[in-house]
Amino acid sequence: MLVLGDSLSAAYGIDAKRGWVNLLGAQLLQAQPGRAVINASISGETTSGGLARLENLLTEHQPALVVVELGANDALRGLPLTVPRENLGRILQLSLDADARVLLVGTEIPINYGPQYRDGLRTMYRDLSEEFNVPLVPFLLEGVALDPALMQDDGLHPLAEAQPKLLENVWPALEKSLSSTPAEAASKN
């Protein structure tokens, strides 16, 4: 499994061993021994950066599943949503073309970006999920982002204590993807 993400998956500001992707690796070893998790997440990564790295990652690791958690940094930079949408579409298609299952993990942005941009971001993830027939976790930080006790001082990155909740948000869709063929996983979307 390959996780292509940004700081939310790269365990920004905390010990990487306590990040949700590392917790996922440990949980997978128990549930399905022999499955490895490659965390190709980079703090500050944008959809264009992820797209630029993806072909090499697919060739090197030949993952059965690609978890795509990108778009937050594009949104925080205020890029037109057409940019991350196009990049994410290409990431999803390249992953599918490599015969990998795909799980798309969405994000949301602070309310000061306005409801139009916020709603557009939500719609972008939903539309990509439907267009490429891949499962979607709508918001990685669900149940965490609005709880100051679970967030770092920057208000953007979760503390180590929040990481199990992030894994809990991703696990149900991920488990379905792991236990089915690519066509079955897509139909469960």
N, C-alpha and C positions, 0 to 999 in steps of 0.2 A: 504494500500500500504506500502510495506517495501522497504526502500532504503538501500542497502548494499554497502557502499563505503569507500573511504579513505578521506584524508584531503580536497580534492576538494569538497566533499559533506558534510564534517563535519564543514565547514566554518572556516577553519584554519586561525587564525590571524585576524578575524573580529568578530563582534557581531553575534552570531548564528541566531538571529532574522532576519538578513539581508542576510543570506545565501540562495542559490538557492532552497534548499530543503524546508526551511521554507516558501519562496515565493511560492513554488509549493503548499504547504498545504493551503495557503491563496487563491490561485487561484482555487484550487479544491473545496474549500468550496463554492465559488461563482458558479462554473460550475456544480458541482455535490454535493450538500449538503449531509452530512452524511458520506463522505469518509474521513478517517483519514490517515495521513502520519506518519509512524514510521521511524525516522532517526536512523538507526543502524550503521551509518558511524563512523569510528574511524581514527583519524590522524595517519599516519604511517602504516595503515592496508595493508597487503599483501593478495594475493589470498589464501594462505594457512590459514591465520588467519580468513578470511571471511568464508572459507569452514569449519573451526573448529567450528565457532559459528552458522552456518546456520541452522542446524537441530533444535536446541533449539529455534531459532528465528521463524522458520516456525511453530513449535508446539505451541509456546506462542501466536503468533499474527495471525496465519492462514490467511496470506495476499491473496487477490485476484490477486495482481500484485507485482512482485519483480523487482526492478530496480537494476541492477548489474553494479556498477561503480568501478571496481578494475583492477589492473594490473600495475598502474604507479609505485608503490613502488617496485614491482618485477623488472620492467625494470630499474629503477634508481639504483638498486643493481646489475644490469648486469646479472641477473639470466638467464640461458638458457631458451629460449621461450617455451620449452617443459614443464617447470614447471608451469607457469601461464596458459598455454593452458590446461593442464590436470586438474588443480584446477578449472578453469572457466568452463570447460566441466562438471565437477562433480557438481558445483554450479547450473548450468543451469538445469542439469538432476534432481537434488533433488528438485528444485523449480517447475519444470514441473510435477514431480511425486506427488507433494503436491497440484496439480490442480491449480497452480497459473500461470497467464500469466507472461511473462518475457520480460523485455526490457534490452538489453545489451548496455552499454555506454562505448565507447572506449576512449582511450587516445593516446597521442603521447609524445615523449620524445625529449629533446634538441638534436640539430643536431650533437653535438660533440660525440654522441654515434655511429655515422656512418650510412650511408644509408642502409646497409644490415640489421642491427638490427632494424632500424626505419621502413623499408619496411616490415620486418618480423612481427613486432608488428601490423602494419595495416592489414596485411594478416591474422594474427591470429584472430583478431576480426571479420573480414569479413567471414572467414571460419567457425568460431563458430556460427555466425549468420545463415549461410546457413545450417550447419550441424544440428542444433537444431531448425531450422525454427522459429527463433525469430527475431523481429525487432532490428535494430542497429542504434544508433547514433554514427557515426564514430569518432567524436572528440568533447568531451565536451567543450573544450576551443577554439573552432573555432571562429575566429574573436576577440579573447581576448589575446591569448598567445603571439602574436607578437607585441602587443601594450603596451609599457612600462607604459603608463598612466593608464592602467587597471590592472597592475600586482604589487604585493608586491615587496619589494626590493630583495627578494630571487629569483625572476624571475620564480618561479614555481607555486605560489599561487595567484589567482585573488583577487583584492580588492573588497570591498563591492559594489562599483560602477559597477563592472562587473557582479555581480550576476544575474541581470535581463536578461543579454545576455545569460548566461548559461541556465537559465530556457527557454529562447526563443529557444535555440539549442535543448533542450530535448522535449519541449511541443508538437510539431506536432506528433512525433512518440508515445509519451505517450497518447495523446488524442485519436489516432487511437486504441491503445491497450485497453483503457478504454471503448470505445464505441462499442466493438465487443466481440464475444465469443473468447475463446483461439484459436480455429481453424481459425477463420476469421482473428484475429490479426496476426497469423503466415503467413497466405496467403498474407497479405498486405506488407510483408517484402520486 
